[in-house]
Amino acid sequence: MRLFNIIRKSFFLKIVCFTTLLSFIPYVLLGCYSLIQVHSLSSTMANEQIQKTITNVLMQKLALLEKETEINNAEFTKIEHNLKLIRKQAEYLFAKKSDFIALRKPTITLQRDPKGYFFYPDRQNSRFFLSALTPITKNVQSDLEIVSQLEPLLKETVQNEPGLKAAFFGFAEFGFFIYPPINAEYEVSTGRLPPDIRIQQYEFYYIADAEHNPERAVKWTRPYEDVTHWKWVVTAVIPVYSPNGVLQGVIGVDFPLDRMVRKFLDFTFTEPNAFAFIVDENGHMIASNQPSGRKLSTPLPGFGSSSDAFKPYIEKMKQKKKGIVKMATAEGNAYLLFANIPSSRWMMSFYIPEADIANPIIAETKVQISSQMKQFVIPFLFFLFVGAFLLIFFSYRFSRTVTEPVKNLAIALKQSGKGHYHQEIPITSQDEIGNLTKTFNRMSQTIEQLIAELKKRANELEEKVGERTKELQEANTKLTEMYEKLKGAEQARAELIAQVSHDLKTPLTTIKGYLQALHKYEFPPEKEREFIRTILTRINHTIQLIDDLFELSALHMDQLSFQKEWINLDFLIDYALEMVIAEFAEPNIDVYTSYEPELPLVFVDPAKINRALVNILSNAVKYSREKEKIRIEIACYQKGEFIITEIKDNGMGISEENMEKIFTMFYREPKVKEAKITGSGLGTSIAKGIIEKHNGTISITTNSDVGTTIIISLPVMHMEKEDSRS
């Protein structure tokens, strides 16, 4: 795109390109046609070769699979034949059971483990394993004697077949006889072998019963986790019936999956992602030598289960005894080669990705095509380069005499567009282009003069506007701040004057009334003393209100001085408590204190903290008088870097909607006013100010008519740090 833009803007390059392309296009088209034909022919031959090779490889693999299937079928047929021989012997012994027992003395003595199961001859090498649920009857004992006679045949079967792990006789209900012997104690301890095993619940038994196997043939299980440490196995079983048609048990042999893979799937593929596997007639995976890291987008069945994505291919495979099925996966096409094993009804299969066969051929074909293309392209490019060079050279020489003046003018116009108007183009001719150049030079000078004048006036205007805007913003900010301060101060002043006027007027009115009565009338001496006490009480209340206002004002204006020292907080609490109890002289006050031992000292002003505590304790007593018994609980303990003081009373409490107002100056709970309890509403505000000046916090929790808890938190300071600050 960049080259195209350059050509589009250059008259010289347009002439060069036009003349070059006009001569060069037929030559290029002929070369491209030849390249396409060579590539198409090579691709067609390569595809035919790939298909032939894939067909040959698949037929060779299928022939190998058929041969292996015949060998494996012979192995399975031999195993099934051995199972039938053992069953024949077992059914003969059960048919002669009474005669056999009459002529033979009992030789099997079972032992019982503490966990309940029976074993013989010992727990480490047990041939018999009977469930803890088994009743040891004479019939059971006789069955054990008969089955023990099968040991030579079981032993011979295992020894003659290296792939087998064990051969066993499973009794109809109560246990099994196995060769080689197992370590019963170990298998039970691992949790795999239940001491109260019900053998009829396991697939290796019920697959051979009358319901699942009415024809009494050999049956092969799906892979399952064995009751021993052998883990995953496949079992071939055959039922054993008595002459009267009663199922006596099953005879079976166990194939561990790892041995089955080594015995029946010992293949090495030249294809990196190919592998062999065995599935049963329902598509359930039996065994596979699939590499552990290989994952298919169309999954194969898992051990003991089938894959929904794989079922359509299983249906195609079941319709034939052998063949090749093509399947589509996310990685590309793949081939399933299969052949039936008649004896077990299993299907032995190879999975081979098409890419594994085709990629080596494709790689070789690409090398051959690349070599052929090089042989053709190199001479072609050489002649193309020589022709292009000659065409460009002659076009350049012809075009330069025409386009050079136009090029100079175009460059000048481009610079003018960027703001460079002071340049002057040299005049090289007196024709139309020369006249155009003169006009351009005069235009550039005029534009430069106008732009300089406009910039000068714009800068002057911008400076004046900026100065005026800044002055107005500053003035507006100052006026806004002053207005907000005056508005707040006026509102606070009005509220304070109204509240103070009300709180001073009430006691003064009362004092005036009593003094007028004493001046105007004569009263008995006792009544006069009562009036004077009332007057003194009102005067003291007024003085206390004024002191509170002075102290609260000093707190807000940071004019209150603090004389801090190191002191025990529990001492200050006890001292304030004594002052409050002495002040009220209430006989029905119960005080409960709980102080954490060895609390650290606090660095506070004792008098100020005492004032805060007295205010809080006075409220606790004052607002609890309506109770028959005033109860005050005080707890003091350390929590992290703070000492927490909790003061709890059983007073009238505070309603939830008024909790946020409790520390507001002059605020009093409405029900306190209804109860006609005197107070100024400044005690909690002063206490809050004193606590916060000591870098502490104060909070309140309450339940209406239940009581109030004040929580004070004061910081614990290290004495060395605070002394250095002092």
Beta strands, then each sheet from edge to edge (+ up, - down):
strand 1: 111-112
strand 2: 118-120
strand 3: 126-130
strand 4: 166-171
strand 5: 175-182
strand 6: 219-220
strand 7: 224-225
strand 8: 232-241
strand 9: 247-256
strand 10: 275-279
strand 11: 285-288
strand 12: 322-329
strand 13: 332-341
strand 14: 346-353
strand 15: 565-567
strand 16: 589-595
strand 17: 602-604
strand 18: 630-639
strand 19: 642-649
strand 20: 697-703
strand 21: 707-715
sheet 1: 1+ 2- 3+ 5- 4+ 9- 8+ 6-
sheet 2: 1+ 2- 3+ 5- 4+ 9- 8+ 7-
sheet 3: 11+ 10- 14+ 13- 12+
sheet 4: 15+ 17-
sheet 5: 16+ 18+ 19- 21+ 20-
end
